[in-house]
Structure formats: C-alpha cells, structure tokens
Amino acid sequence: MNRIPNPLYLAGVLALALLLMASAPVLAQDVSGTILSIEPDDHTFDLVTDDGNVLNFRAVVTAGVFINDEASDMWGLQAGDQVSVTYDLEDDVLVATLIRCSRGD
C-alpha cells in the first residue's frame, strides 16, 4: 500500500536539513601577502595579496601571531611585513585567527 507522506512531516525534514547545513563548520582559509596598514589597538589590518587584491582583516583577540616562528602580538607587526594569514569568513568579515610573519631582520 502506497501512502503519500504527510506535508508537515516533509516540512520538518526539510527544516532539519536546512538547520544542519547552516550549522556546518566553515573551513579556515589561508592567504599570503604584504601588510599595507595595521591598527593593533583595533585588531585590524589591510593586506595586499600576492595577486594584488587588498583585503581588510579583523583579528580575534586570541589570534596567534608569530614573527620568524616566535610568539608575538599585533603590536609586533609592521606595514611591509610579509605574512601568511589563516582566517574565517564571518558575516562578510575576514576574521584572522593566525598570522605568521617572515622577516629578514
């Protein structure tokens, strides 16, 4: 005997599927480039990527900052530094979680 599923049941299954998709973790992304400007007090910086795009980042307060593989903080970074940034996209904002700087002092 074939039965047509209850429309309320189908709506519930669809709502659950949408909820699971929306709550799926976002994978971190990486980008490299040169710091154009930095505001350590605001935890923000602008980066020129290796292909010429300018990206605006906000760093989380707990972001890891490393200069030549030594732990540092946002105040240790300077305009002109070559960096690799690991970030997440949250509400159209690039949020840096890890900043690695290579500097040839």
C-alpha positions as CSV (number, residue, x, y, z in Angstrom):
1,M,0.0,0.0,0.0
2,N,1.5,3.3,-1.1
3,R,1.0,6.3,1.1
4,I,1.7,10.0,0.4
5,P,3.9,11.4,3.2
6,N,2.3,14.0,5.4
7,P,3.2,17.5,4.2
8,L,4.0,18.5,7.8
9,Y,6.5,15.6,8.0
10,L,8.2,16.7,4.8
11,A,8.4,20.3,6.1
12,G,10.0,19.1,9.3
13,V,12.6,17.0,7.4
14,L,13.4,20.0,5.2
15,A,13.7,22.4,8.1
16,L,16.1,19.9,9.9
17,A,18.2,19.6,6.7
18,L,18.5,23.4,6.4
19,L,19.4,23.7,10.0
20,L,22.2,21.1,9.7
21,M,23.6,22.8,6.6
22,A,23.6,26.2,8.2
23,S,25.4,25.0,11.3
24,A,28.1,23.1,9.4
25,P,31.6,24.3,10.3
26,V,33.3,26.7,7.9
27,L,36.8,25.6,7.0
28,A,39.5,28.1,7.6
29,Q,41.2,29.6,4.6
30,D,44.8,30.8,4.1
31,V,46.2,33.8,2.2
32,S,49.7,35.3,1.8
33,G,50.7,38.9,1.1
34,T,52.1,42.1,2.5
35,I,50.7,44.2,5.3
36,L,49.6,47.5,3.8
37,S,48.5,49.1,7.1
38,I,47.8,48.0,10.7
39,E,45.8,49.2,13.7
40,P,46.9,47.0,16.6
41,D,44.6,48.7,19.1
42,D,41.6,47.9,16.8
43,H,43.0,44.4,15.9
44,T,42.6,45.3,12.2
45,F,45.0,45.3,9.2
46,D,44.9,45.6,5.5
47,L,46.8,43.1,3.4
48,V,47.8,43.2,-0.3
49,T,47.7,39.6,-1.6
50,D,50.4,38.2,-3.9
51,D,48.0,38.7,-6.8
52,G,47.3,42.4,-5.9
53,N,44.0,42.3,-4.1
54,V,43.6,44.4,-0.9
55,L,41.8,42.5,1.9
56,N,40.6,44.0,5.2
57,F,41.0,41.8,8.3
58,R,39.9,41.9,11.9
59,A,41.9,39.6,14.1
60,V,40.3,37.8,17.0
61,V,41.8,38.9,20.4
62,T,43.2,35.3,20.8
63,A,44.7,35.2,17.3
64,G,48.1,33.6,17.2
65,V,50.8,36.0,15.9
66,F,54.3,34.7,15.1
67,I,57.2,36.6,13.8
68,N,60.0,34.4,12.5
69,D,58.4,31.5,14.4
70,E,58.5,33.3,17.7
71,A,55.3,34.2,19.5
72,S,54.4,37.9,19.3
73,D,51.3,40.1,19.2
74,M,49.6,42.6,16.8
75,W,51.9,45.4,18.0
76,G,54.9,43.4,16.7
77,L,53.7,43.6,13.1
78,Q,54.5,46.4,10.7
79,A,53.4,47.7,7.4
80,G,55.6,46.0,4.7
81,D,55.8,42.7,6.6
82,Q,55.3,39.5,4.5
83,V,52.6,37.4,6.2
84,S,50.6,34.3,5.9
85,V,47.1,34.6,7.4
86,T,44.7,31.9,8.4
87,Y,41.1,33.3,8.6
88,D,37.4,32.6,8.7
89,L,34.7,34.4,6.9
90,E,32.1,35.5,9.5
91,D,29.1,37.7,8.3
92,D,31.2,39.0,5.3
93,V,34.1,39.9,7.6
94,L,37.5,38.3,7.2
95,V,38.5,37.2,10.7
96,A,42.2,36.4,11.2
97,T,42.9,33.5,13.6
98,L,46.6,33.0,12.9
99,I,49.2,35.4,11.5
100,R,52.7,34.2,10.6
101,C,55.3,36.8,9.6
102,S,58.6,36.1,8.0
103,R,61.0,39.0,8.5
104,G,64.7,39.1,7.4
105,D,65.9,41.4,10.3
